[in-house]
Amino acid sequence: MCRHMLRVHTPGLEPRSRVTSCPLLVEGTLENSGGDAMEYQLFMEVRDAAGKLLNRQIIGVGALNIYDKRIFSLRVEMAAANPAD
């Protein structure tokens, strides 16, 4: 099934060829409202129904100086699998 192919899609530059749905969208904000600079790491984990870890990644690392703010969003898009691709 896996043909070790990577699909890259740049939003806004090419039309979508398949209909997708977005069953999960989470947004959050981090603020450093005072004190010293803070570091952050953005982790992502994917587990199966039994709780077995399938994938873990560090997506971003950064720092927040005093009064800095970062907005994060996580979106999962789903589309029908197309074996002809």
Sequence and secondary structure as in RCSB ss.txt:
>XXXX:A:sequence
MCRHMLRVHTPGLEPRSRVTSCPLLVEGTLENSGGDAMEYQLFMEVRDAAGKLLNRQIIGVGALNIYDKRIFSLR
VEMAAANPAD
>XXXX:A:secstr
          TTTS  SS EEEEEEEEEEEE  SSS EEEEEEEEEE TT  EEEEEEEEEEEE TT EEEEEEE
EEEE   TT 
